[in-house]
Amino acid sequence: MGIEDITKKAQEFLNDNKVKDALSSQQAEDISDKLLGGVADAAKKVTGGKFDEQIDGARDAADKAVGTE
């Protein structure tokens, strides 16, 4: 199985209506908020606060892609 096969399978998975519904649920929003917040906090700590604005922007962009908000 090559990278093209894996990519195709991933696209098929993400285009499934049940998966789309799950990703746009309130539960997914709650989980993603906690996960993204934790990752952002860790990244800020590692970078010493030098890239807080960029980290927050990346977190916000990712948050818009998952959940209800």
N, C-alpha and C positions, 0 to 999 in steps of 0.2 A: 504494500500500500504506500503510494507516494504522497507527497505534500498536496498535490492536486486533488487526490482522492479524499484526503482529510479535510481540505478546504471545502470541497463539494458537500461532504457529509455535514460539516458544520453549518453551511448555508442552508441546507435542507432542514436541519434541526431548528435553526433560528426562524425559518419561514413557516414552521408549523403553527397553526392557529392556537393550539393548546399552549405551546411555549410562549407565543406572543401574549396570550392572556395572562399567563403566570408572571411574565416579566413586567406586566403593567398593573399588577395587583398591589394593594396596600401592604401586604406582607412583604413583597419584594422591595417596596419602597423603604419599609422599616429596616430590613436587613441591609440593604445597600447603603442607607444613611449611616448605620453603625460601622459597617466595613469601610466605606470611603472615608468617614471621619477618622477612624483609627489609622488608616494608611496615610492620610494627609498629616495627621499629628506626628506620626513616626518620621515621615519625610522632612517635616519642618525641624524636628529635633536633630536629625542627621545633618541637615544643611545649615544648622545654626541660625535659622531665620532669614537667611540670605534670599531665599526664593519663595517666601510665603505667598506673595501675590500670584505667582505662576502656579504654585501648588493648589491654591484655592480655586483658581480658574479651571485647572484640570479636574479637580474634584467636582466642581459645579457642572462641567460639561458631561462628565461620566454620570452624575446624578440625574441629569435630564434624560439620559438614554434608558434608565431603568426605573421602574416604579410608576407612581402616579403624579409626581411633582417634578 
